[in-house]
Amino acid sequence: MKQLKTILFLLTAFTTFAQEYIPMAVDSATWVLASTDENPIYDEVIVLRIEGDTILNTFSYSKIYKYVYQNSGLISSSRLLIGLLRDDISERKVYGGIFSELEDELQTFLNYDKRCSWGSIDTFNEHLLYDFSLQQSDSIDICMLTNPTVITSIDSIDRFGYYRLNYELEDDE
């Protein structure tokens, strides 16, 4: 009986830490991006929101719209189609990108090294943006990073009532 309790405890411990894959490209999914230079008031706040979908190069994508955020609300007249996003649920990966002619709209939040070549709505180049199948010690090379790097640890953090995986990356200095 003691062995059974130990086995049940181990199964419970492993299943509670494992994060179920939650798709990102879901209609009405919303991300608030804020930037500041150590000032308690944000210098720039924008909202990215998934609204609607389209087919491009045989893949179904969700549309990413950018909104200006002011006075605790979205300015609907600022709505701008800025990119596309899709989930590969079986692989636990997210693909997509921002249209290159609109990169300046997100300049504060994108990598300055320009490793991503997004293209336009007519010549869209998708990139791997997130890979939730990675494990500790795996190498990661996505265009949003300056250089390929290694995942040194993975833990779980609480964000808005949901536990999410948190990857710590090897310092590339």
C-alpha positions as CSV (number, residue, x, y, z in Angstrom):
1,M,0.0,0.0,0.0
2,K,2.9,2.3,0.8
3,Q,4.3,1.8,-2.8
4,L,0.9,2.6,-4.3
5,K,0.7,5.9,-2.4
6,T,4.3,6.8,-3.6
7,I,3.4,6.0,-7.2
8,L,0.2,8.1,-7.0
9,F,2.1,11.0,-5.4
10,L,4.7,10.9,-8.2
11,L,2.0,10.8,-10.9
12,T,0.2,13.7,-9.3
13,A,3.4,15.7,-9.0
14,F,4.3,15.3,-12.7
15,T,0.8,15.9,-14.0
16,T,0.2,19.1,-12.0
17,F,3.5,20.6,-13.3
18,A,2.9,19.7,-17.0
19,Q,1.2,22.5,-18.8
20,E,-1.5,21.6,-21.2
21,Y,-0.9,23.2,-24.6
22,I,-3.2,26.3,-24.9
23,P,-3.5,27.6,-28.5
24,M,-2.5,31.3,-28.9
25,A,-4.3,32.1,-32.2
26,V,-7.8,32.1,-30.7
27,D,-10.4,34.7,-31.7
28,S,-10.5,37.6,-29.2
29,A,-7.1,36.7,-27.6
30,T,-5.6,40.0,-26.5
31,W,-2.1,41.0,-25.6
32,V,-1.3,44.4,-24.0
33,L,2.3,45.5,-24.8
34,A,3.8,48.3,-22.7
35,S,7.2,49.9,-22.7
36,T,8.8,52.3,-20.4
37,D,12.2,53.7,-19.6
38,E,12.1,53.0,-15.8
39,N,9.3,55.5,-15.5
40,P,6.2,54.3,-13.6
41,I,4.0,55.7,-16.4
42,Y,4.3,53.7,-19.6
43,D,5.8,55.5,-22.6
44,E,4.0,53.3,-25.1
45,V,1.0,51.0,-24.8
46,I,-0.5,49.1,-27.7
47,V,-2.9,46.2,-27.8
48,L,-2.7,43.2,-30.2
49,R,-5.9,41.3,-30.7
50,I,-6.9,38.3,-32.7
51,E,-10.0,39.0,-34.8
52,G,-11.1,36.8,-37.7
53,D,-9.1,34.5,-40.0
54,T,-7.9,34.0,-43.5
55,I,-6.3,31.3,-45.7
56,L,-2.8,32.0,-47.1
57,N,-0.5,29.4,-48.8
58,T,-3.0,26.6,-47.8
59,F,-2.7,27.5,-44.1
60,S,-5.5,28.9,-42.0
61,Y,-4.3,32.0,-40.1
62,S,-5.8,34.2,-37.4
63,K,-5.5,37.9,-38.1
64,I,-3.6,40.1,-35.7
65,Y,-4.9,43.7,-35.3
66,K,-3.1,46.5,-33.5
67,Y,-5.0,49.0,-31.5
68,V,-3.9,52.2,-29.7
69,Y,-4.7,52.0,-26.0
70,Q,-5.7,55.2,-24.2
71,N,-7.6,56.0,-21.1
72,S,-8.1,52.3,-20.2
73,G,-9.7,51.5,-23.6
74,L,-9.1,50.6,-27.2
75,I,-9.3,53.4,-29.8
76,S,-11.4,51.5,-32.5
77,S,-10.4,54.0,-35.2
78,S,-6.8,52.9,-34.7
79,R,-7.5,49.3,-35.7
80,L,-4.8,48.1,-38.1
81,L,-4.2,44.6,-39.6
82,I,-0.6,44.1,-38.7
83,G,0.1,40.3,-39.1
84,L,-1.0,36.7,-39.0
85,L,-0.7,33.9,-36.4
86,R,-1.4,30.1,-36.5
87,D,-1.1,27.2,-34.1
88,D,0.3,23.8,-35.0
89,I,-1.5,22.1,-32.1
90,S,0.0,18.6,-32.7
91,E,3.6,20.0,-32.7
92,R,2.9,22.5,-29.9
93,K,4.3,25.3,-32.1
94,V,3.1,28.8,-33.0
95,Y,3.9,30.4,-36.4
96,G,3.3,33.8,-37.9
97,G,4.6,37.2,-38.1
98,I,4.2,40.9,-38.7
99,F,3.9,42.4,-42.2
100,S,7.3,44.0,-42.9
101,E,5.8,47.3,-44.0
102,L,4.2,47.6,-40.6
103,E,7.3,46.7,-38.5
104,D,7.7,50.3,-37.4
105,E,4.3,50.1,-35.7
106,L,5.9,47.6,-33.3
107,Q,9.5,48.9,-33.3
108,T,9.7,49.2,-29.5
109,F,8.8,45.5,-29.1
110,L,10.7,43.8,-31.9
111,N,14.3,42.6,-32.1
112,Y,16.6,45.2,-33.6
113,D,18.7,42.6,-35.4
114,K,16.0,42.1,-38.0
115,R,16.5,38.3,-38.2
116,C,12.8,38.0,-39.1
117,S,11.9,38.6,-42.7
118,W,8.2,38.9,-42.5
119,G,7.1,39.9,-46.0
120,S,3.8,41.5,-46.8
121,I,0.2,40.2,-47.1
122,D,1.0,39.2,-50.7
123,T,4.4,37.6,-50.0
124,F,4.0,36.6,-46.3
125,N,7.0,34.7,-44.7
126,E,5.9,32.9,-41.6
127,H,8.4,32.2,-38.8
128,L,8.4,29.9,-35.8
129,L,7.6,32.2,-33.0
130,Y,7.1,29.8,-30.0
131,D,7.9,26.1,-29.5
132,F,6.2,24.7,-26.4
133,S,7.7,21.2,-27.0
134,L,11.2,22.3,-26.0
135,Q,12.9,20.8,-22.9
136,Q,15.7,22.0,-20.7
137,S,19.1,21.9,-22.5
138,D,17.4,22.1,-25.9
139,S,18.7,24.6,-28.4
140,I,16.3,27.3,-29.6
141,D,16.8,29.4,-32.7
142,I,13.8,31.7,-33.5
143,C,14.2,34.9,-35.4
144,M,13.1,37.0,-32.5
145,L,16.3,36.1,-30.6
146,T,19.6,37.8,-31.4
147,N,21.4,34.4,-31.6
148,P,20.6,30.7,-31.2
149,T,20.7,29.8,-27.5
150,V,20.1,27.0,-25.0
151,I,17.2,26.7,-22.5
152,T,18.9,26.5,-19.2
153,S,15.8,25.9,-17.0
154,I,12.1,25.7,-17.3
155,D,9.7,26.6,-14.5
156,S,6.1,27.6,-14.2
157,I,4.8,31.1,-13.3
158,D,1.4,32.4,-12.4
159,R,0.2,35.0,-14.9
160,F,-3.4,36.3,-14.5
161,G,-4.5,33.2,-12.7
162,Y,-3.0,30.8,-15.2
163,Y,0.3,28.8,-14.8
164,R,2.5,29.3,-17.8
165,L,5.9,27.8,-18.8
166,N,8.8,30.2,-18.2
167,Y,12.0,29.5,-20.1
168,E,15.3,30.8,-18.9
169,L,17.8,31.2,-21.7
170,E,21.6,30.9,-21.7
171,D,23.3,34.3,-21.5
172,D,24.8,34.9,-25.0
173,E,27.5,37.3,-23.9
